[in-house]
Amino acid sequence: MKHYPAELTVDSLEELNLMVENQDFIFAKSIVEGILATIDTDEPEAYLLAIKVNSENAIYDISVRREDFAETLEQNLPHYIREEEYEECRRIATAIEELKENNLSTMITNLIKAKGKND
């Protein structure tokens, strides 16, 4: 099933900036849910959030590249701890471990292939 980014509407950039400064949980939740929904796909990036700013008459799309999934999940894990979402913390931690393990396997495979070409 295709993941669609969460939608957020704010009246102004000031309101959006205040939400970011206050580390509103909606951002961490949208980021984590988007990444977890995209991990098992072939998508090169996860589309996380579409923010409509009424005063600007603009929509800002937030996405993250696949190679940044693990780091981004790590950055958002503390927000889930703060919210005491411990079951989700376990899902996030497991995803981080799997992403790092897969990245390491890919790196080793590429090194072996490169060495084989040089021999």
N, C-alpha and C positions, 0 to 999 in steps of 0.2 A: 504494500500500500504506500502510495506516495505521501511524503511528509509536506505539509504546507506550513509556512512560517506563522508564528503567532502574530496577531495584529494588535497594535497599540495606538491609540489616538490621544494626542495631547493638544492643548490650546496654543502653546508657544514653545520656542526653544528654551526659554528660561525654565518652564515647567519640566521639560525633558532633562535639562542640566541638573535641576534640583533632584529629580528622581535618580539620576546617575550618581550624584554626590552622596545621596542618602543610601546608596546601594540597594535600591528597591529590588525585592526578591523576584519580581517579574522578569528582570533581565537574566538572572542566573537560571531561573526555571526555563525560560525560553531557549537559552543557549544549550543547557544540558539536554532538554527534551529533543531539540533539533539534532544535536550530535548523535544521541542514542538512537534516534529514528533513522539516521543515515548511515550508521556504522556498517550495517550488513548489506549495503547497496553498492553499486558501482559509481555513484555520484562523486565527482571530484571535490565537491564542497557541500556544506550543509547550509541551507537557507534558514535563518533563525528567527528573524523578527522583521516585520514591516511596520515602521513607525510613521504615522501620519501626523504632521505638524500643521494644524489648522491655520495659524497666523502666516505661515510660509506657503500655504497651499502646495505642500510638497510631501512626498513619501520617501523615507530613507530605508533602504533594504540593508539588513545586517546579515552577513554570512561569514563562514570560517572554512578555510581550506582543510582538506583531509589530513595533510601532514601536520596540522596544528591542533587536531582533535585532542590528543592526550594532554598537551600543555593547557589548552583551554578548559578541559574538564578539571584539571588540577587547580586552576585558578578559581573555579567556581565551586569546588567542594567545600571550602570554608563557609560559604553562604548557606549550604544545606545543613552543615553542622550547627550554625547559628540558629537556624529555624527548627532544629531538632528533627530533621527528616532522615532518621538513621537508616531506614530500609533503602531509601534512595542513595544514601551515602555508600552503602555496600554495592549497589548497582554501578555507581560512578567509579568506585575504586576498582571493581572487577573490569570495567570497560577500559580504564587507564592501563591496568596490567596487560590486558589482551592487546591493546593498541601498541604498547611498548614492545611486547613480545613479538608481534607481527612485524613491527618496524625493524627490530633486530634481525629477525629471520630474513627479511628482504635484503637488508644490508649485507649479510653473510652470503646469500645467494648471488648477489651482484658482484661481490668480491671474488667469489669462486669463478664466476663466468669471466670476469676480467682477467683473472690469473690464467684461465684456460686459453684465452685468446693470445696471451703473451708468451705462452710456452711453445 
